[in-house]
């Protein structure tokens, strides 16, 4: 679907909802719905929506990781393994 075909007024959406949903499902995409000439809503197929949500989750994880690195809240793998080994030894002794 071309960009010019992806922006439709709400009246078109109301009259063709079933066809639009089928088209979005078949072609995976997004449609912008306008009201009084202004963009008011977005309609997407479920796969596009899920992909965007997964991407946003990954970006949040990356942002949190970057912040923790900047704040020095990180440990090397070696440090983590040593701590785990000590905990395992302690648990065995108990």
Secondary structure, 3 states (H helix, E strand, C coil): CCHHHCEEEHHHHHHHHHHHHHHHHHHCCEEEEEECCEEEEEEECHHHHHHHHHHHHHHHHHHHHHHHHHCCCCCCHHHHHHHHHHHHHHHHHC
